[in-house]
Amino acid sequence: MDWIDRLNNAVTYMEEHLEEYEDIRMIAAAANSSHFHFQRMFALISGITVAEYIRRRRLTLAAGDIQKGHEILETALKYGYESQASFTRAFSRMHGLTPAKAREPGARLKAYPPLTFNISITGAHSMDYEIREFGSFEITGFVRPFTTVDGSNLREIPRFFEEMDKSGSIEEMNKLTGPEGKLKGSLLGVCMDFDEKTERFNFMIGVEPVGRKSHEKLESRTIPPLTWAVFPGRGKMPDSIQAVWKRIFSEWFPSMEYEHAEGPELEVYLPEPCDDGEASFEVWIPIVKK
């Protein structure tokens, strides 16, 4: 119940300040949360980012203003756009027509009402996890930028894996690791470098190198010492792991005295035999006590 109230408080704050610059720290403060943890919670539970929610709500209200006869430039500035051109592009992407066309009789527009978070009955299925203290370790792999806008990352990251697999890159990376490493020779998917303003982050497909020379095309990072909540899973990919991600933020975090530690997030694909299309995996989330 506590997190439901906190999320609704944040939505109320956003609705009351749609004509102002969106300050994610103030929005998160309304939910009594760190800005990073709030953004991850909001996105995984609602299915859209905070920035995308604000964008949709502003463009919904803007359409109403324009149909009432307000000037397009005036409306653009009111809802935070620096120019009529940038407003027109955003308006057209959402509504499928320009602001000028929105004034015509019979114009069809899209409306996104305010979000409301409600209690749902969950917990019928147990959720295994363990808390691990882990020292620093090295990772190396291929890195690519992704965006969370419109859930693009949920579609594009599986394609990234497929591309790396077909090109033989994953097979080559697996030669750099082994069971003697801290991660037991697992293939890794690492979410890192989150940028709240651009809604972008970097994703690495990589391994923990163990005494073997890394390829010059690979990027290397050091994962710092962190406390991790580790969630095991197994099943068809990518649906199984995406379901675990959603349960972590919609069920586990709201019921526990932890929040996100603002570090990288790991998908650890264990080197275990599985049926075709399936994987045995762990999701690692860096955590701190509230």
JONOR-V158542 format. One record per backbone hydrogen bond with DSSP energy under -0.5 kcal/mol. CO is the residue of the C=O (numbers start at 0). NH is the residue of the N-H. If there is no record, write none. Layout:
co = (CO;CO)
nh = (NH;NH)
This chain:
co = (0;1;2;3;4;5;6;7;8;9;10;11;12;13;14;16;20;21;22;22;23;24;25;26;27;27;28;33;34;35;36;37;38;39;40;41;42;48;49;50;51;52;53;54;55;56;57;58;59;60;61;62;63;64;65;70;71;72;73;74;75;76;82;83;84;85;86;87;88;89;90;91;97;98;99;100;103;106;110;119;129;129;131;131;133;136;138;139;140;141;143;145;146;147;148;150;150;151;151;152;154;155;156;157;158;159;160;161;162;163;163;164;167;168;169;170;171;172;173;175;177;177;180;182;186;187;188;188;189;189;190;191;193;194;194;198;199;200;201;202;203;203;204;205;206;206;208;214;218;220;220;221;222;225;225;226;227;227;228;229;229;230;232;234;235;237;238;239;240;241;242;243;244;245;246;246;247;250;251;251;252;256;258;264;265;265;266;266;267;267;268;269;274;276;278;278;279;280;281;281;282;282;283;284;285;287)
nh = (4;5;6;7;8;9;10;11;12;13;14;15;16;16;17;19;22;23;25;26;27;28;29;30;30;32;31;37;38;39;40;41;42;43;44;45;46;52;53;54;55;56;57;58;59;60;61;62;63;64;65;66;67;69;68;74;75;76;77;78;80;79;86;87;88;89;90;91;92;93;94;95;101;102;102;103;106;108;112;121;131;229;133;227;225;222;220;206;218;204;202;200;152;150;151;153;154;154;155;156;158;159;160;161;162;163;164;165;166;168;169;167;171;172;173;174;174;175;176;209;180;184;183;185;268;205;190;266;191;203;264;201;195;198;199;147;194;145;191;143;189;205;141;187;139;208;210;217;140;138;222;223;136;133;227;286;131;229;284;129;231;282;280;278;239;241;242;243;244;245;246;247;248;249;250;251;252;254;254;255;255;289;287;190;267;283;188;268;269;281;186;271;277;236;234;280;269;232;267;283;230;284;265;228;260;258)
